[in-house]
Amino acid sequence: MYKLFGLEISPYTLKIRSYLNYKKIKYRWIKNPNSKELHKLAQSPFIPLLLTDNNEVLQDSTYIIEKIEPNYSNNSIYPEDSRLIFISFLLEEYSDEWMIKHLFNYRWTYKADQNLASKRIAASSIPFYIRYLPIISELALEKTAQDIKEKYSNMALTTYGINDENKELMEKSFKRLIDLLENHFSKFSYLFGGRPSMADFGFWGHLYGSWMDITARNFINQRPNLVKWLKRMEDPKIEGDFLGWSDVHLTIEPILEKEIANLFLPWSDANYVALNEKKNSFSVFLEGKSFNQITQKSHAKSLKELRLKYNDYDLKESIKPILNNSGCLKFLD
C-alpha cells in the first residue's frame, strides 16, 4: 500500500489524492507534518511525499504523477488528441505556479482566512499527548497558529508577490478564471471531455483548496457548474471519452489567451530572465501595470522543463497554430 504524506490544506497534496483516487491506487494518508517517517524519507522539506509499495520515495506533485502514470495505464490521463497532451501540461504548469498566487492571496491576506487556515495547520502540528491537556493544548494551538500566520502571510508578500500593488490583478485573474471555468463546465464534465487529465488534477488542487477557505469560497459558490466539478474531482470517475481540440477550443482557448498568454507566461519569462541575470527581483508589465516580486528559482526550473517538453514534442508543428493564435507560442518556441 502507498503512503501519502501531506496536509489537506496543501493544494499539491490534494492534487495527488485526487489522482490516486482516480487510479484506484490504495494508499494510507498520513496528515502529521511532524511524522518521524516523513522527515526520515524527505529529500526536500516539501509536501506531498509519496512512498510507493516498493519503497520508492517521490516528491513534487507533477513528477509524482508523471512517474506513476506509466505503471497505471488504465484510465489514462493523456488525451488521444496529442495536441491536448501539451495543452494539458501547459495548463497544469499554470495551475502550479500562478493559481498558487490566487490561493495565497485569499488565504493569507484576509484576516478571517488567515485565522482559519493557521488554526487548521496548527491543529495537525500539535503533539498527540498535548491534545488531552485542554489548557496547554489551547495555548499551544494559539501560539503555533500565530507563528504559522506570520510565516505564510510573509510568504504571500515575498515569495508570491501579493503586495498592495499586485493584489488587484491577482483577484481579477482569479475571478476571470472561475468565470471561464464555469462556462466550460456548463458543457463538459472535465477540461477535455469525459475524463480527467493532468490539468484537471492541477486545477482541482488549488481551486478545491480555495473552496475550503472563506473569502474565495463565496466567489466559487456563485458558480454552480464549477462547484459540481470540484465535487466530481474528489473521486473522479470516467463519464465519457476524451474529446479533441475542435470540440473544446471555444471554452479552453479563452483560458489560454486571457490567463496564460496574457499573464502567466509573460510573468514566467520575466522571472526566468531575472534568474539568468542573477537579479533578486524583477518587474513585468501585466494588464497595464507593473507587477513586482522577488525572483523564484523553482519556477524558472519548471518553465525550462515546460519549454523542453514543447521542443521535444513529436507533433510540435501541429500545435503551433493553437499556441500562436492564443499568444502562447512566443514564450515557448
PyMOL commands that set and color helices and strands:
alter all, ss='L'
color gray80, all
select helices_A, chain A and resi 11-22+36-41+61-71+82-97+99-109+111-125+128-132+134-157+164-185+198-211+215-220+224-232+245-276+297-311+316-326+329-331
alter helices_A, ss='H'
color red, helices_A
select strands_A, chain A and resi 2-5+27-30+49-51+57-59+281-286+289-294
alter strands_A, ss='S'
color yellow, strands_A
deselect
rebuild
show_as cartoon
